Amino acid sequence: MPNSINERIKNRRKELKLSQVELANLVGLKPPAISQYESGARKPSFEALRKLSFALKVSTEYLVSGIDKKKKQQPLEHTDRVILKILNSLTEQDKEKVVEYATFLATGRKIKMDTLFETPVDYANYYFEELFQQQLPIDIYMLAKELGIKVFEDDLEEGEGLLTQVDHPIILLDKKITFENRKKFTLATLIGHYILPWHLKSSYISRKYYPPQIERKAPNNNWQQEEAAFGHSTLLTEEVEEMEAHEFAFNILMPPKDLTIDFIQHNATIQKLKELADKKYQVSLFVLLNRLVDFAEDKYAVVQSEESKIIKRFQGKRNLISTSDLDQRSFAASFFITPSKVEETREGEVPSSCWFADNNESETVYEQSIYNPKLKKVLTLLTIHGS
């Protein structure tokens, strides 16, 4: 099994008999980007990995970790795969150690062999079922307590949260972040780093990317609560370990079984999804919409925009337009032409060409765009017809 993302991309492309140019066209990237990914000179972002997984007909999880759960036959036993994942992160000398000692080296604590899993999703499912008895919303502070992690708040400069696990595990959360849902996601991400036994660093930072223009407009930091309600820029990471920690956070806070039921029982309207995000899952609407795309990647896409520019994308199988400029025919663009003084949703059918690069002339999509007047940002949910 290839041991790196770049090897898995390259090998899978060759299996499908695609050139770098052909793969780039399928993904909506330029050929040099594919070359850089395959050589290891550049790491693909999580969004780029999603696009690559669709084009290469594999899961994002496979590109990140090399694990393909769709295959019926595995050359290694379950425990062996876990051991190899740990050993691959250790020195050659440590690789010669026995499994228990290797796990201790990896985590600084003893781990029971019957609670070792292969993926962040497996760990999230385990704690959701065993500790929380499948009850929502998740008390992520209780999980930290059960794991023996001390949680404090302090002024942090480098990130929204910091995990240190040299002697005793400690998580510091930036006390300037007053929006609880954002703080919970940061805490869940750092707990993910602590739980995953192949995450070997002595410390992890949950990064933040505050928009400079917002900082200037709100120097007293009150903007943070509004920013958190609409999205979290750390989702745009290029670090594999951070992707895995996010995956743990997503799945512990929004368990797949519950989401499946909710997404089936409720029409995917912005207002109903916002209610689920606020009350049941206690996460940001942006995070919940991203999960909706994960569950129905052939039907939905999510876009965030500011000052008539697209600033964040979370697409499914369809390729969103590559330009950053909003199409003036879209409802999202209308908010920047005639802004609302209150939170407002505008929706209706628009030509597919407003949003998708691979559009058909006669195709339309249903657009739901919600505007935040304080942030002056728009969050858009696109529903693709005929899928």
KAKA-V7713 format. One record per residue. N is the residue number from 0. RES is the residue in three letters. SS is DSSP state (h for helix, s for strand, l for the rest). PHI is phi in whole degrees, -180 to 180 (* if undefined). Layout:
# KAKA-V7713
N,RES,SS,PHI + N,RES,SS,PHI
This chain:
# KAKA-V7713
0,MET,l,* + 1,PRO,l,-58 + 2,ASN,l,-97 + 3,SER,l,-141 + 4,ILE,h,-60 + 5,ASN,h,-64 + 6,GLU,h,-68 + 7,ARG,h,-68 + 8,ILE,h,-64 + 9,LYS,h,-63 + 10,ASN,h,-65 + 11,ARG,h,-69 + 12,ARG,h,-60 + 13,LYS,h,-69 + 14,GLU,h,-60 + 15,LEU,l,-86 + 16,LYS,l,58 + 17,LEU,l,-106 + 18,SER,l,-82 + 19,GLN,h,-64 + 20,VAL,h,-66 + 21,GLU,h,-64 + 22,LEU,h,-65 + 23,ALA,h,-60 + 24,ASN,h,-65 + 25,LEU,h,-66 + 26,VAL,h,-86 + 27,GLY,l,86 + 28,LEU,l,-118 + 29,LYS,l,-88 + 30,PRO,h,-51 + 31,PRO,h,-58 + 32,ALA,h,-64 + 33,ILE,h,-63 + 34,SER,h,-60 + 35,GLN,h,-68 + 36,TYR,h,-62 + 37,GLU,h,-71 + 38,SER,h,-84 + 39,GLY,l,87 + 40,ALA,l,-71 + 41,ARG,l,-143 + 42,LYS,l,-96 + 43,PRO,l,-73 + 44,SER,l,-71 + 45,PHE,h,-62 + 46,GLU,h,-65 + 47,ALA,h,-65 + 48,LEU,h,-64 + 49,ARG,h,-61 + 50,LYS,h,-64 + 51,LEU,h,-65 + 52,SER,h,-64 + 53,PHE,h,-65 + 54,ALA,h,-68 + 55,LEU,h,-91 + 56,LYS,l,60 + 57,VAL,l,-135 + 58,SER,l,-82 + 59,THR,h,-61 + 60,GLU,h,-59 + 61,TYR,h,-65 + 62,LEU,h,-64 + 63,VAL,h,-76 + 64,SER,h,-113 + 65,GLY,l,87 + 66,ILE,l,-95 + 67,ASP,l,-121 + 68,LYS,l,-75 + 69,LYS,l,-77 + 70,LYS,l,-74 + 71,LYS,l,-76 + 72,GLN,l,-113 + 73,GLN,l,-119 + 74,PRO,l,-70 + 75,LEU,l,-124 + 76,GLU,l,-72 + 77,HIS,h,-55 + 78,THR,h,-62 + 79,ASP,h,-62 + 80,ARG,h,-66 + 81,VAL,h,-65 + 82,ILE,h,-60 + 83,LEU,h,-63 + 84,LYS,h,-62 + 85,ILE,h,-71 + 86,LEU,h,-64 + 87,ASN,l,-63 + 88,SER,l,-97 + 89,LEU,l,-101 + 90,THR,l,-70 + 91,GLU,h,-61 + 92,GLN,h,-65 + 93,ASP,h,-70 + 94,LYS,h,-63 + 95,GLU,l,-83 + 96,LYS,l,-75 + 97,VAL,l,-75 + 98,VAL,h,-59 + 99,GLU,h,-63 + 100,TYR,h,-70 + 101,ALA,h,-61 + 102,THR,h,-64 + 103,PHE,h,-63 + 104,LEU,h,-63 + 105,ALA,h,-74 + 106,THR,h,-120 + 107,GLY,l,78 + 108,ARG,l,-150 + 109,LYS,l,-82 + 110,ILE,l,-125 + 111,LYS,l,-74 + 112,MET,h,-63 + 113,ASP,h,-79 + 114,THR,h,-116 + 115,LEU,l,-89 + 116,PHE,l,-130 + 117,GLU,l,-93 + 118,THR,l,-132 + 119,PRO,h,-59 + 120,VAL,h,-64 + 121,ASP,h,-61 + 122,TYR,h,-65 + 123,ALA,h,-62 + 124,ASN,h,-62 + 125,TYR,h,-61 + 126,TYR,h,-70 + 127,PHE,h,-63 + 128,GLU,h,-82 + 129,GLU,h,-82 + 130,LEU,l,-92 + 131,PHE,l,-97 + 132,GLN,l,52 + 133,GLN,l,62 + 134,GLN,l,-102 + 135,LEU,l,-116 + 136,PRO,l,-74 + 137,ILE,l,-76 + 138,ASP,l,-90 + 139,ILE,h,-68 + 140,TYR,h,-70 + 141,MET,h,-67 + 142,LEU,h,-63 + 143,ALA,h,-59 + 144,LYS,h,-65 + 145,GLU,h,-62 + 146,LEU,l,-86 + 147,GLY,l,79 + 148,ILE,l,-94 + 149,LYS,s,-85 + 150,VAL,s,-115 + 151,PHE,s,-130 + 152,GLU,s,-119 + 153,ASP,s,-159 + 154,ASP,l,-80 + 155,LEU,l,-113 + 156,GLU,l,-99 + 157,GLU,l,-87 + 158,GLY,s,-163 + 159,GLU,s,-83 + 160,GLY,s,-161 + 161,LEU,s,-138 + 162,LEU,s,-107 + 163,THR,s,-123 + 164,GLN,l,-140 + 165,VAL,l,-77 + 166,ASP,l,-100 + 167,HIS,l,-130 + 168,PRO,l,-68 + 169,ILE,s,-134 + 170,ILE,s,-118 + 171,LEU,s,-105 + 172,LEU,s,-108 + 173,ASP,s,-67 + 174,LYS,l,-72 + 175,LYS,l,-74 + 176,ILE,l,-82 + 177,THR,l,-94 + 178,PHE,l,-80 + 179,GLU,h,-64 + 180,ASN,h,-63 + 181,ARG,h,-68 + 182,LYS,h,-64 + 183,LYS,h,-63 + 184,PHE,h,-67 + 185,THR,h,-62 + 186,LEU,h,-63 + 187,ALA,h,-63 + 188,THR,h,-65 + 189,LEU,h,-69 + 190,ILE,h,-64 + 191,GLY,h,-59 + 192,HIS,h,-60 + 193,TYR,h,-70 + 194,ILE,h,-74 + 195,LEU,l,-71 + 196,PRO,l,-69 + 197,TRP,l,-94 + 198,HIS,l,-90 + 199,LEU,l,-100 + 200,LYS,l,-66 + 201,SER,l,-73 + 202,SER,s,-149 + 203,TYR,s,-135 + 204,ILE,s,-114 + 205,SER,s,-89 + 206,ARG,s,-75 + 207,LYS,l,-134 + 208,TYR,l,-129 + 209,TYR,l,-77 + 210,PRO,l,-63 + 211,PRO,h,-56 + 212,GLN,h,-66 + 213,ILE,h,-72 + 214,GLU,h,-60 + 215,ARG,h,-68 + 216,LYS,h,-75 + 217,ALA,l,-137 + 218,PRO,l,-66 + 219,ASN,l,-85 + 220,ASN,l,73 + 221,ASN,l,-67 + 222,TRP,h,-65 + 223,GLN,h,-62 + 224,GLN,h,-64 + 225,GLU,h,-68 + 226,GLU,h,-62 + 227,ALA,h,-65 + 228,ALA,h,-68 + 229,PHE,h,-106 + 230,GLY,l,164 + 231,HIS,l,-139 + 232,SER,h,-68 + 233,THR,h,-67 + 234,LEU,h,-67 + 235,LEU,h,-92 + 236,THR,l,-66 + 237,GLU,l,-111 + 238,GLU,l,-90 + 239,VAL,h,-60 + 240,GLU,h,-64 + 241,GLU,h,-70 + 242,MET,h,-59 + 243,GLU,h,-66 + 244,ALA,h,-65 + 245,HIS,h,-64 + 246,GLU,h,-62 + 247,PHE,h,-61 + 248,ALA,h,-61 + 249,PHE,h,-55 + 250,ASN,h,-80 + 251,ILE,h,-79 + 252,LEU,h,-83 + 253,MET,l,-132 + 254,PRO,l,-59 + 255,PRO,h,-56 + 256,LYS,h,-62 + 257,ASP,h,-68 + 258,LEU,h,-62 + 259,THR,h,-59 + 260,ILE,h,-65 + 261,ASP,h,-64 + 262,PHE,h,-71 + 263,ILE,h,-80 + 264,GLN,h,-76 + 265,HIS,l,-110 + 266,ASN,l,-66 + 267,ALA,l,-78 + 268,THR,l,-103 + 269,ILE,h,-55 + 270,GLN,h,-68 + 271,LYS,h,-69 + 272,LEU,h,-68 + 273,LYS,h,-64 + 274,GLU,h,-66 + 275,LEU,h,-62 + 276,ALA,h,-64 + 277,ASP,h,-74 + 278,LYS,h,-99 + 279,LYS,h,-84 + 280,TYR,h,-99 + 281,GLN,l,54 + 282,VAL,l,-131 + 283,SER,l,-72 + 284,LEU,h,-61 + 285,PHE,h,-60 + 286,VAL,h,-64 + 287,LEU,h,-66 + 288,LEU,h,-65 + 289,ASN,h,-62 + 290,ARG,h,-67 + 291,LEU,h,-61 + 292,VAL,h,-63 + 293,ASP,h,-58 + 294,PHE,h,-79 + 295,ALA,l,-139 + 296,GLU,l,-68 + 297,ASP,l,-91 + 298,LYS,l,-119 + 299,TYR,s,-130 + 300,ALA,s,-151 + 301,VAL,s,-129 + 302,VAL,s,-138 + 303,GLN,s,-119 + 304,SER,s,-137 + 305,GLU,s,-153 + 306,GLU,l,51 + 307,SER,l,66 + 308,LYS,s,-119 + 309,ILE,s,-79 + 310,ILE,s,-112 + 311,LYS,s,-144 + 312,ARG,s,-134 + 313,PHE,s,-142 + 314,GLN,l,-99 + 315,GLY,l,-96 + 316,LYS,l,-78 + 317,ARG,l,-89 + 318,ASN,l,-82 + 319,LEU,s,-72 + 320,ILE,l,-59 + 321,SER,l,-82 + 322,THR,l,-70 + 323,SER,l,-89 + 324,ASP,s,-81 + 325,LEU,l,-70 + 326,ASP,l,-70 + 327,GLN,l,-65 + 328,ARG,l,-82 + 329,SER,l,-80 + 330,PHE,h,-70 + 331,ALA,h,-59 + 332,ALA,h,-64 + 333,SER,h,-64 + 334,PHE,h,-68 + 335,PHE,h,-88 + 336,ILE,h,-88 + 337,THR,l,-129 + 338,PRO,l,-63 + 339,SER,l,-99 + 340,LYS,l,-87 + 341,VAL,l,-129 + 342,GLU,l,-61 + 343,GLU,s,-145 + 344,THR,s,-113 + 345,ARG,s,-120 + 346,GLU,s,-151 + 347,GLY,s,154 + 348,GLU,s,-81 + 349,VAL,s,-134 + 350,PRO,s,-58 + 351,SER,h,-57 + 352,SER,h,-66 + 353,CYS,h,-64 + 354,TRP,l,-127 + 355,PHE,s,-115 + 356,ALA,l,-72 + 357,ASP,l,-98 + 358,ASN,l,-84 + 359,ASN,l,-105 + 360,GLU,l,-59 + 361,SER,l,-91 + 362,GLU,l,-83 + 363,THR,s,-124 + 364,VAL,s,-127 + 365,TYR,s,-96 + 366,GLU,s,-105 + 367,GLN,s,-124 + 368,SER,s,-120 + 369,ILE,s,-115 + 370,TYR,s,-108 + 371,ASN,s,-104 + 372,PRO,l,-69 + 373,LYS,l,-77 + 374,LEU,l,-83 + 375,LYS,l,60 + 376,LYS,s,-123 + 377,VAL,s,-122 + 378,LEU,s,-111 + 379,THR,s,-121 + 380,LEU,s,-109 + 381,LEU,s,-108 + 382,THR,s,-112 + 383,ILE,s,-89 + 384,HIS,l,-75 + 385,GLY,l,75 + 386,SER,l,-105
